[in-house]
Amino acid sequence: MKVLAAMSGGVDSAVAAARAVDAGHDVVGVHLALSRMPGTLRTGSRGCCTIEDSMDARRVCDALGIPFYVWDFSDRFKEDVVDDFIEEYANGRTPNPCMRCNEKIKFAALLEKAVALGFDAVCTGHYAKVVEDAEGNRELHRAADWAKDQSYVLGVLTHEQLRHSLFPLAETPTKAEVRAEAAERGLAISQKPDSHDICFIPDGDTRGWLEERIELEEGQIRDTEGEVLGTHRGARAFTVGQRKGLSIGRPAADGKPRFVLEIRPKTNEVVVGPRELLAVDEIRGTRESWAGEPVEQARAFYAADAAPGARSEPFEVMAQVRAHADPVPATAHLEHGEVDGAPALELVVQLRESLSGVAPGQTLVIYQGTRVLGQATIHRAYSLDRPDVHA
């Protein structure tokens, strides 16, 4: 099989490429240049896609004896990931740029180019598993190591993309084993730290970065009863669950800290309240996609071409809203609803255990067992105990 190995410059992608070579595949390494002005060096484990990372990827490919190329995807990355990130925050939502990068860059732009060039699959160092069901349909599952499992950030993959995806680290018990293998292979990046935070904000100051790019306007901070508690420099710089930086100036009546419960971009208001009101009971998402064949209830709903207000039959899921969060049991259904005054198809998840700090713009990924069913972008999440929110 002809395989294109996406080489980030890190240890995971290096070992994944090495295993693809060992499996007898015809492997070519490629590093994606995503930044128009990449830094020369990383800052510890912050950021990625730097010149240093490119050099590390080249050295790994030289050690493996495979060709190496650098592909410039910086324009596409800016448009589909960076600009999208700014726009989402400007609209009062909290996006996940890693999900968007996987969706738009690594498994859309990269995969499209790879297939066009005659490659059979794209190989990455993600910790996730692709399996086939009895009918030969591809499914996405969690990796063997749940501590490193990355199936959540791959929840945007479609059935067609899964047909061309190769994850050699799927059955690896621990990250320590990957590092040990890299060292045994003589790869210099065996102890290189994992990257974290948002790659295009390497100093980690997301709020400061956004304030330079989003026009902020002073507005009011209110509680759930509507009382004005203070002012802010711009609602778009806040995120649900945030505690620091509220600058209210006076304590709550009960003396407990207050958290951002909601951002209202249309009125430029920030609503705050006690921690317990961050817990949500129901999540609604749009732009749903399925990582493989949709569940039976969804297939029947799509085929029925139902009228506005119609709902699919419910199905049991585990719901996850962050990459490293624990999933919680829930019941899901599809519904022809309304979002911002326009008809929209919604994935509605009713939680059996509440989740805290869920924000519009985040990604909801649903599972059955270890299988990833699919995902949706959250547009509303709420607690039925809030007096000012009506489901």
C-alpha positions as CSV (number, residue, x, y, z in Angstrom):
1,M,0.0,0.0,0.0
2,K,1.3,3.5,-0.8
3,V,1.2,5.6,2.3
4,L,1.7,9.3,3.0
5,A,3.0,9.7,6.6
6,A,2.1,13.1,8.1
7,M,5.2,14.0,10.0
8,S,4.7,16.7,12.7
9,G,8.3,16.4,14.0
10,G,7.1,14.7,17.2
11,V,7.7,11.2,18.5
12,D,4.2,9.8,17.8
13,S,4.2,10.6,14.1
14,A,7.8,9.3,13.9
15,V,7.0,5.9,15.4
16,A,3.8,5.7,13.4
17,A,5.8,6.2,10.1
18,A,8.4,3.7,11.3
19,R,5.7,1.0,11.9
20,A,4.2,1.7,8.5
21,V,7.6,1.1,6.9
22,D,8.0,-2.1,9.0
23,A,4.5,-3.3,7.7
24,G,5.9,-3.2,4.2
25,H,4.1,-0.1,2.9
26,D,5.6,2.2,0.4
27,V,5.9,5.3,2.7
28,V,6.6,8.9,1.9
29,G,6.9,11.5,4.7
30,V,5.4,15.0,4.5
31,H,5.6,17.9,7.0
32,L,2.8,20.5,6.8
33,A,4.0,24.1,6.9
34,L,1.0,25.8,8.4
35,S,2.3,29.1,9.6
36,R,3.3,31.9,7.3
37,M,5.9,33.1,9.8
38,P,7.0,30.0,11.8
39,G,9.2,30.5,14.8
40,T,12.7,29.2,14.6
41,L,12.3,27.3,17.9
42,R,9.5,26.0,20.0
43,T,9.0,27.3,23.5
44,G,9.3,24.1,25.6
45,S,6.2,22.1,24.7
46,R,4.1,25.0,23.5
47,G,3.2,25.3,19.8
48,C,4.1,23.2,16.9
49,C,4.8,23.4,13.1
50,T,8.0,25.4,13.6
51,I,11.2,25.3,11.6
52,E,12.6,23.1,14.3
53,D,9.8,20.6,14.0
54,S,10.3,20.5,10.2
55,M,14.0,19.7,10.7
56,D,13.1,17.0,13.2
57,A,10.7,15.4,10.8
58,R,13.4,15.4,8.0
59,R,15.9,13.7,10.3
60,V,13.4,11.0,11.2
61,C,12.6,10.4,7.5
62,D,16.4,10.2,6.8
63,A,16.8,7.6,9.5
64,L,13.9,5.6,8.1
65,G,15.2,5.8,4.6
66,I,12.0,7.3,3.2
67,P,11.5,10.4,1.0
68,F,10.6,13.7,2.7
69,Y,8.7,16.7,1.5
70,V,7.3,19.9,3.0
71,W,3.9,21.0,1.8
72,D,2.8,24.6,2.3
73,F,-0.8,24.6,3.6
74,S,-0.4,28.0,5.3
75,D,-3.1,29.7,3.3
76,R,-5.6,27.0,3.8
77,F,-4.7,26.8,7.5
78,K,-5.2,30.5,8.0
79,E,-8.6,30.5,6.3
80,D,-10.1,27.3,7.7
81,V,-8.6,27.2,11.2
82,V,-7.2,30.6,12.3
83,D,-9.8,32.8,10.7
84,D,-12.5,30.4,11.7
85,F,-11.2,30.6,15.3
86,I,-11.4,34.4,15.3
87,E,-14.9,34.4,13.7
88,E,-16.3,31.9,16.2
89,Y,-15.0,34.0,19.2
90,A,-16.4,37.1,17.6
91,N,-19.8,35.4,17.5
92,G,-19.6,34.5,21.2
93,R,-18.6,30.9,20.7
94,T,-15.7,28.8,21.9
95,P,-14.2,26.8,19.0
96,N,-11.9,23.9,19.1
97,P,-9.1,24.6,16.5
98,C,-7.7,21.1,16.7
99,M,-11.0,19.6,15.6
100,R,-11.1,22.1,12.7
101,C,-7.5,21.3,11.7
102,N,-8.2,17.6,11.6
103,E,-11.4,18.2,9.6
104,K,-10.2,20.8,7.2
105,I,-6.4,20.3,6.9
106,K,-5.2,16.8,7.9
107,F,-8.1,14.8,6.7
108,A,-9.5,17.0,4.0
109,A,-6.8,19.1,2.2
110,L,-4.0,16.7,2.9
111,L,-6.0,13.5,2.2
112,E,-7.5,15.0,-1.0
113,K,-4.0,15.8,-2.3
114,A,-2.7,12.4,-1.2
115,V,-5.4,10.5,-3.0
116,A,-5.0,12.7,-6.1
117,L,-1.3,11.8,-6.1
118,G,-2.1,8.1,-5.9
119,F,-1.6,7.4,-2.2
120,D,-3.9,4.8,-0.7
121,A,-3.8,6.2,2.9
122,V,-2.6,8.9,5.1
123,C,-0.8,7.7,8.2
124,T,-0.7,9.8,11.4
125,G,0.5,9.4,15.0
126,H,-3.0,9.7,16.5
127,Y,-4.1,7.3,19.2
128,A,-7.3,5.9,17.7
129,K,-8.4,2.7,15.9
130,V,-10.2,2.0,12.6
131,V,-12.0,-1.3,12.4
132,E,-14.4,-2.8,9.9
133,D,-17.8,-4.2,10.8
134,A,-19.3,-7.4,9.3
135,E,-20.4,-5.6,6.2
136,G,-17.0,-4.0,5.6
137,N,-17.9,-0.6,6.8
138,R,-15.2,1.4,8.5
139,E,-15.7,2.5,12.1
140,L,-13.6,4.8,14.4
141,H,-12.9,3.4,17.9
142,R,-11.0,4.5,20.9
143,A,-7.3,3.5,21.2
144,A,-6.1,0.9,23.6
145,D,-4.5,3.5,25.8
146,W,-7.5,5.6,27.1
147,A,-5.1,8.0,28.8
148,K,-3.8,9.0,25.3
149,D,-6.9,8.3,23.3
150,Q,-7.4,10.9,20.6
151,S,-10.6,9.6,19.1
152,Y,-12.5,12.7,20.3
153,V,-10.5,15.1,18.0
154,L,-11.0,12.6,15.1
155,G,-14.8,12.6,15.6
156,V,-15.1,14.8,12.5
157,L,-13.9,12.1,10.2
158,T,-16.3,10.8,7.7
159,H,-16.8,7.2,6.4
160,E,-14.9,8.0,3.2
161,Q,-12.0,9.6,5.1
162,L,-11.8,6.6,7.4
163,R,-11.3,4.4,4.3
164,H,-8.0,6.2,3.8
165,S,-6.8,6.6,7.4
166,L,-4.0,4.6,9.0
167,F,-3.3,4.9,12.8
168,P,-0.4,2.5,13.6
169,L,-0.4,3.5,17.3
170,A,-4.0,2.2,17.9
171,E,-3.0,-0.8,20.0
172,T,0.0,0.7,21.8
173,P,-0.5,0.3,25.6
174,T,1.2,3.5,26.7
175,K,3.0,6.6,25.5
176,A,6.1,5.4,27.4
177,E,6.3,2.4,25.1
178,V,6.2,4.7,22.0
179,R,9.1,6.8,23.5
180,A,11.1,3.6,24.3
181,E,10.5,2.3,20.7
182,A,11.7,5.6,19.3
183,A,14.9,5.4,21.4
184,E,15.5,1.8,20.3
185,R,15.2,2.9,16.7
186,G,17.8,5.6,17.4
187,L,15.4,8.5,16.7
188,A,16.7,11.7,18.4
189,I,13.1,12.9,19.1
190,S,12.4,10.1,21.6
191,Q,12.3,12.4,24.6
192,K,10.9,15.5,22.8
193,P,8.0,17.0,24.8
194,D,4.5,16.7,23.5
195,S,3.1,19.9,22.1
196,H,0.0,21.4,23.8
197,D,-2.1,24.6,23.7
198,I,-3.2,26.2,20.5
199,C,-0.3,25.9,18.0
200,F,-0.8,29.4,16.5
201,I,-0.8,31.0,20.0
202,P,2.4,29.5,21.4
203,D,2.6,31.8,24.4
204,G,-0.7,30.5,25.6
205,D,-2.3,33.9,26.0
206,T,-5.5,33.3,24.0
207,R,-7.3,36.3,25.4
208,G,-4.5,38.7,24.6
209,W,-4.2,37.2,21.2
210,L,-7.9,37.6,20.5
211,E,-8.0,41.2,21.8
212,E,-5.5,42.2,19.1
213,R,-7.8,40.7,16.4
214,I,-11.4,41.2,17.6
215,E,-13.0,44.6,18.0
216,L,-14.1,44.8,21.6
217,E,-16.8,47.1,22.9
218,E,-17.5,47.8,26.6
219,G,-20.7,46.1,27.9
220,Q,-22.5,44.9,31.0
221,I,-22.0,42.0,33.3
222,R,-25.3,40.7,34.7
223,D,-26.4,37.9,37.0
224,T,-29.2,35.5,36.2
225,E,-31.7,37.8,37.8
226,G,-30.8,40.6,35.4
227,E,-28.9,42.8,37.9
228,V,-26.0,44.7,36.5
229,L,-22.9,43.8,38.4
230,G,-20.2,45.7,36.4
231,T,-18.8,46.3,33.0
232,H,-16.4,44.4,30.7
233,R,-14.1,45.4,27.9
234,G,-15.8,43.1,25.4
235,A,-18.0,40.0,25.7
236,R,-16.2,38.3,22.8
237,A,-13.1,37.9,24.9
238,F,-14.8,35.7,27.5
239,T,-15.7,32.0,27.5
240,V,-18.2,30.0,29.4
241,G,-16.8,28.7,32.7
242,Q,-14.3,31.5,33.0
243,R,-13.7,32.8,36.6
244,K,-10.7,35.0,36.3
245,G,-10.8,38.4,34.7
246,L,-14.4,39.3,35.5
247,S,-13.4,42.5,37.4
248,I,-16.8,42.8,39.1
249,G,-15.3,44.6,42.0
250,R,-17.7,43.3,44.7
251,P,-18.4,39.8,46.1
252,A,-21.6,37.8,45.6
253,A,-24.1,37.9,48.4
254,D,-23.1,34.4,49.4
255,G,-19.4,35.2,49.2
256,K,-18.8,32.4,46.5
257,P,-17.0,33.1,43.3
258,R,-18.9,33.7,40.1
259,F,-18.3,32.2,36.7
260,V,-19.3,33.1,33.2
261,L,-22.5,31.2,32.4
262,E,-23.4,32.7,29.1
263,I,-22.1,35.2,26.5
264,R,-24.7,37.2,24.6
265,P,-22.9,38.7,21.5
266,K,-26.0,40.4,20.2
267,T,-26.4,42.6,23.3
268,N,-22.7,42.4,24.3
269,E,-23.6,41.1,27.7
270,V,-21.8,38.5,29.9
271,V,-24.0,36.6,32.3
272,V,-22.4,35.3,35.5
273,G,-23.5,33.1,38.4
274,P,-22.4,30.4,40.9
275,R,-20.5,27.3,39.9
276,E,-23.5,25.0,40.2
277,L,-25.4,26.8,37.4
278,L,-22.6,25.8,35.0
279,A,-24.0,22.3,35.1
280,V,-26.0,21.5,31.9
281,D,-28.7,18.9,31.4
282,E,-29.2,19.2,27.6
283,I,-26.9,20.0,24.7
284,R,-28.0,20.9,21.2
285,G,-25.6,20.8,18.2
286,T,-25.7,21.4,14.5
287,R,-23.6,20.4,11.5
288,E,-23.6,16.8,12.6
289,S,-21.5,14.2,10.9
290,W,-21.0,10.5,11.3
291,A,-17.7,8.7,11.7
292,G,-18.8,5.7,9.6
293,E,-22.4,4.6,8.9
294,P,-25.0,6.5,10.9
295,V,-26.9,4.6,13.6
296,E,-30.2,3.0,12.5
297,Q,-32.4,5.7,14.0
298,A,-30.6,8.4,12.1
299,R,-30.7,6.5,8.8
300,A,-34.5,6.1,9.2
301,F,-34.9,9.8,10.1
302,Y,-32.9,10.9,7.0
303,A,-34.9,8.6,4.8
304,A,-38.2,9.9,6.1
305,D,-37.6,13.5,5.0
306,A,-39.5,14.5,8.1
307,A,-41.3,17.8,8.6
308,P,-40.2,20.7,10.9
309,G,-40.5,19.7,14.6
310,A,-40.1,16.0,13.8
311,R,-37.7,13.9,15.9
312,S,-35.9,10.6,15.3
313,E,-36.3,7.7,17.6
314,P,-33.9,8.1,20.6
315,F,-30.7,6.1,20.9
316,E,-28.3,5.6,23.8
317,V,-24.9,7.2,23.7
318,M,-22.0,8.4,25.8
319,A,-21.4,12.1,25.4
320,Q,-18.0,13.8,25.5
321,V,-17.4,17.6,25.1
322,R,-13.6,17.9,25.7
323,A,-10.6,15.9,24.4
324,H,-9.6,14.6,27.8
325,A,-13.0,14.7,29.6
326,D,-14.8,11.6,30.8
327,P,-17.9,10.7,28.7
328,V,-21.3,10.6,30.4
329,P,-24.3,8.5,29.6
330,A,-27.1,10.2,27.6
331,T,-30.0,9.8,25.3
332,A,-29.7,11.3,21.8
333,H,-32.0,12.1,18.9
334,L,-32.1,14.1,15.8
335,E,-34.7,17.0,15.5
336,H,-35.8,19.4,12.9
337,G,-35.5,22.6,15.0
338,E,-34.6,26.2,14.7
339,V,-31.3,28.1,15.3
340,D,-31.2,31.9,15.2
341,G,-34.6,32.0,13.6
342,A,-33.7,29.7,10.7
343,P,-34.7,26.0,10.3
344,A,-31.8,23.6,11.3
345,L,-31.2,20.0,11.9
346,E,-30.1,19.5,15.5
347,L,-28.5,16.6,17.4
348,V,-30.0,16.8,20.8
349,V,-28.4,15.0,23.7
350,Q,-30.1,14.7,27.1
351,L,-27.6,14.0,29.8
352,R,-28.1,11.6,32.6
353,E,-25.2,13.2,34.4
354,S,-24.7,16.9,34.2
355,L,-21.6,18.5,32.6
356,S,-20.1,21.8,33.6
357,G,-18.7,24.7,31.6
358,V,-20.1,23.5,28.2
359,A,-19.9,26.4,25.7
360,P,-21.4,27.1,22.3
361,G,-18.8,26.4,19.6
362,Q,-17.3,23.4,21.4
363,T,-17.6,19.9,19.8
364,L,-19.9,17.3,21.1
365,V,-18.7,13.8,20.2
366,I,-21.0,10.8,20.9
367,Y,-19.9,7.2,21.4
368,Q,-21.4,3.7,21.8
369,G,-18.9,1.7,23.8
370,T,-15.5,2.4,22.2
371,R,-17.0,3.3,18.9
372,V,-17.2,7.0,17.8
373,L,-20.6,7.5,16.3
374,G,-20.1,11.1,15.2
375,Q,-20.1,14.7,16.3
376,A,-21.9,18.1,16.2
377,T,-20.9,21.7,16.9
378,I,-22.7,22.8,20.1
379,H,-24.9,25.9,19.6
380,R,-26.7,25.7,23.0
381,A,-26.2,24.0,26.3
382,Y,-28.2,24.8,29.4
383,S,-29.3,23.9,32.9
384,L,-33.0,23.6,33.5
385,D,-32.4,25.1,36.9
386,R,-31.5,28.5,35.5
387,P,-34.4,30.9,36.0
388,D,-33.5,33.0,32.9
389,V,-33.1,30.1,30.4
390,H,-36.1,28.4,28.8
391,A,-35.5,25.1,27.0
